[in-house]
Amino acid sequence: MNELHLFSMVSTGVAGLVIALGTMLPAIAMGRAIASALEALARQPEAEKTITRTLFIGLAMIESLAIYCLVIALIVLFRNPLLEYFLK
């Protein structure tokens, strides 16, 4: 097995790990945020608009982390800048 094959295998493994962690951890954070928002709504129903607005902004920020992980994994898989080093 030459260096190019080893590098490709490691890159694929790292991309899989990035996707796994990049979806699992934001999903846990989203669940905790929603649970906290529901708890806050149960305590203060009059603050529903403020809590809901803040919740949706927070969920969008958390979801953007998962999208960034997807983009990085796709770059590593399909357009790896370090691959040019091995092709020389």
C-alpha angles and dihedrals in degrees: 000000000000128000094263093058092046091049091049092050093049091047091052092049093049091048090052091050091049091052092047095049093035091060100033100052097046089047090055090047091050091051092051092047093051092047091050092048092051090049091050091049090052090053097042113021091169090066093059097122094049094045093046093048092049091046093054093048090050092048090051090052092049092048091051089061090058091049091050089053090051092050093049091048091050091049091050092049103042109019107024109174092204091059090078088066091061095044094060 
